[in-house]
């Protein structure tokens, strides 16, 4: 799966931060926009459809930052709380 042009395509959604599902169409990215039409988050889904990566925009920290996800055998995918610098492999 290419992270810049996911093989499953790129979708857009309108909502609030935290409203995107943890599982969606495999090998896709969803761009989330707020009610003003501003991009607030991008979320990438892996080959099994589970979330693998987030990029957050404009909430608390004015700079974009990334969150990686890890797998917990009891809870499924969990987002790392640490703010990571933007990973240029995800675009």
C-alpha angles and dihedrals in degrees: 000000000000110000094209095048107019112208090233092054138241122286131188129217137180121225145085131305108281095028098105116099122249090228126043141136110334119256096013140121125217121203112207121208129190126228090276091057093251119143107246104165145007120203127192123205124204131224092281092051095250120129114262105170143015132196114198126201132193106355116120094321112059091208120082113251136180135233122199122208127222132195122250114192091218101039106025120225117007126188117237108239094215116102107231125197115261109285107221090207086074113061 
